[in-house]
Amino acid sequence: MNRFEGKVALVTGAAAGIGRATAQRIASEGGSVFLVDVARDGLEETAKLITEAGGNAAFATCDVSDEGEVHATVQACVAEFGRLDVLCNIAGILLLEHFEKIPVEKFRRVLEVNLVGTFMLCQAALPHLLETGGNIVNTSSTSALAGMPYGAAYGTSKGGVSALTRTLAVEFGKRGVRCNAVNPGSIKTAMGSGGNLPDDADMQLVMRAMPIDKARGPEVIAAVVAMLASEDGAHINGEEIRVDGGTLS
Ligand SMILES: NC(=O)c1ccc[n+]([C@@H]2O[C@H](COP(=O)([O-])OP(=O)(O)OC[C@H]3O[C@@H](n4cnc5c(N)ncnc54)[C@H](O)[C@@H]3O)[C@@H](O)[C@H]2O)c1
């Protein structure tokens, strides 16, 4: 499949996990990918993996919660590749803590990265996406659809991402730009390992989030993001697709 031939995708969170897998998938289908993350080493590794496989990649470090850096990064992508067709907002952070113990500054930080970062990337990219008739794929979570124990900050941020996705879909659909989201659940990445649970977590509650059969890697999300971002998703707008091994079925 060469669904992204001649297209340019900006992928945040591209230094690891789902962002890396998505960048690799889009590049493997002919797209040029602009890799964005705070982690320079991981970006270099992703770029190396893509170019060694015959793909086309460039990268920039950027904290998605910093408005100046976000706008400079989108400009750098367009300067590098001449256009922007797809924005994949995948960067994110997880905070697991008992609700009573979440310091307000940590709650705010999760919203700043996961929600405000997604908002700013969308705002900076939209003029370019309007030019190319491009589209956006955001990363929500099963925590936006069902209660996630110890995830008050995270789930709140992802609920916002889902609402933002639907809003952009209706506001920009008529102007030729689609906006969709994926809701991953229990994906085997650094974040998905669940290693940051509070010590005295109620494991019965936590186990509610396990997939029906087995955990899978970030490539299962990348496949769905690529479908949504390609012409195969042409009639899908304002949708979020749950990819969680059946957890919330
Ligand atoms: N793994 C899962 O089970 C799961 C489930 C639901 C949703 N998600 C979502 O999928 C996305 C990717 O998660 P993952 O599992 O690949 O996690 P990950 O921790 O492997 O990757 C997240 C990436 O985001 C980057 N990042 C963090 N803060 C950033 C910032 N301020 N600016 C730029 N980059 C930043 C990190 O450096 C990292 O490379 C996240 O939005 C996450 O919330 C993951």
The ligand as a Gaussian input file, in Angstrom:
#p B3LYP/6-31G(d) Opt

LIG

0 1
 N       -0.110000       2.855000      25.877000
 C       -1.393000       2.844000      26.139000
 O       -1.954000       1.830000      26.614000
 C       -2.248000       4.058000      25.850000
 C       -3.620000       3.981000      26.149000
 C       -4.422000       5.074000      25.880000
 C       -3.882000       6.214000      25.319000
 N       -2.554000       6.278000      25.045000
 C       -2.043000       7.512000      24.466000
 O       -1.210000       7.231000      23.362000
 C       -0.236000       8.273000      23.225000
 C        1.147000       7.659000      23.109000
 O        1.407000       6.921000      24.271000
 P        2.487000       5.738000      24.349000
 O        1.813000       4.593000      24.998000
 O        3.155000       5.590000      23.052000
 O        3.461000       6.381000      25.457000
 P        5.032000       6.636000      25.461000
 O        5.313000       7.127000      26.835000
 O        5.750000       5.440000      24.949000
 O        5.220000       7.816000      24.402000
 C        4.804000       9.125000      24.660000
 C        5.747000      10.079000      23.951000
 O        5.297000      11.418000      24.173000
 C        6.431000      12.220000      24.424000
 N        6.092000      13.416000      25.191000
 C        5.710000      13.479000      26.487000
 N        5.513000      14.756000      26.857000
 C        5.780000      15.520000      25.767000
 C        5.764000      16.916000      25.528000
 N        5.439000      17.796000      26.484000
 N        6.091000      17.355000      24.288000
 C        6.442000      16.481000      23.311000
 N        6.488000      15.155000      23.490000
 C        6.156000      14.669000      24.706000
 C        7.387000      11.315000      25.185000
 O        8.728000      11.788000      25.162000
 C        7.184000       9.989000      24.465000
 O        8.101000       9.830000      23.401000
 C       -0.402000       9.186000      24.447000
 O       -1.179000      10.313000      24.098000
 C       -1.170000       8.303000      25.422000
 O       -1.923000       9.058000      26.324000
 C       -1.714000       5.213000      25.298000

